[in-house]
């Protein structure tokens, strides 16, 4: 008997462990991992329980343990006492996605899976391609034809089969799912996989260990599908349950004004994609995130908020982070700093609060915004 099962996060129906089951067979909602004997595999308040049968992922490239650095220039600019950044772009393929991929591909290896397909705007595709190469698993990566060439080239270098799909981001998802049905492949979706989500919770365990008694009051995350956002919150809740923490930070979800389904829902407004509307923050350009309800639940539970930021503010912060802090992040990560500015101005963050911003992706993986390039 395994030490975990899959459970619907809406109706709680239990499902057996499987890479093929990505949604509840009853209500169609996404699934989460639930542990039934977590003490046997981690879950101690120091090492998180994980959905594989070793104490660490079998498919690892050295992901995690990314540094937390002070942002003195940002603090002076915003009038913020102690802002910090966690440099997730120092993961092996240049983004936080490696946390989730290491867990997901370790599970795939345990199940003996030989070929998978994934859809991604770039970072997740590169991550899955790299870990699939490590695992000896054939990978097919579907991405929008508009995805940055640097990211597509990275995917190709790992030996994955790339499929460029015309149309909006969602068209790549549809094409990947159709291909899996036609070819009989496993759809290793970072958006839907409960195993991917488990890997991202290591972010919280690291923050707790690295920052100790100076745990942040706020964590600011750029959010598209929300895997890091949801996973980090799950990690903090596990630490509280284990007695390792007595509180969790407020979690804030930042989106771009051009693509803002979560920020709009948080504000109680409707939102629909508009033709021709795009954002330079491609990593959060997700019009219909399948875990939107979970993101909103985390916002409510943590006391956080979701705001949307303008394209000029993303461009400005992209340049500012490089020129004042030496941090060359992709525009998606710059959106988080634009969001922090809004949070501070609206009083959601106070000048003396401790704030940690997740810098989720590396600038070399994306074309720089025209005004800051």
Buried (B, 14 or more C-beta within 10 A) or exposed (E): EEBBBBBBBBEEBEBEBBBEBBBBEEEEBBBBBBBEEBEEBBBEBEEBBBBBBEEEBBBBBEBBEBEBBEBEBBBEBBEBEBBBBBBBBBBBBBBBBBBBBBBBBBBBBBBEBEBBBBBBBBBBBBBBBBBBBBBEBBBBBBBBEBBBEBBBEBBBEBEBBBBBBEEBBBBBBBBBBEBBEEEEBBBBBBBBBBBBBBBBBBBBBBBBEBBEEEBBBBBBBBBBBBBBBBBBBBBBBBBBEBEBBEEBBBBBBBBBBBBBBBBBBBEEEEBEBEEEEBBBBBBBBBBBBBBBBBBBBBBEEBEBBBBBBBBEBBBBBBBBBBEBBEBBBBBBBBBBBBBBBBBBEEEBBEEEBBBBBBBBBBBEBBBBBEEBE
